[in-house]
Amino acid sequence: MKKERISILHPQGLGDAIICNGLCRYYANKENVEKVYVYIPKRYVNLAKWKYRDCKVITVIPINASQKAAYLY
């Protein structure tokens, strides 16, 4: 079975980043998911890396807060 790669760009606030923790982990724990890419503003990258440190499937990708989602894909 082909494994999927998922990209998640959630709202850019700190509270949103904390709340979306469950969403990212939900997809990371699915059997058919190879990688989950989480796009997060640079100012929260250290927090996100710490938050997902135990999940090797999740990769945190820093973005500028002004970057538009269309440019990421």
C-alpha angles and dihedrals in degrees: 000000000000114000119227132228116213128199119202123192106176127180112299103240126104093241090052090051091054094046093048090058090094093048093053093046092047091060093040090058096052113109095229095052118098099177140005117204114201115196111206136166114269092244091064099040096103091050092049094047090051091046093053098034092117095051114076092185093066119080120190115217118192119224135178112259089237095054115114121229093236091066093056096064 
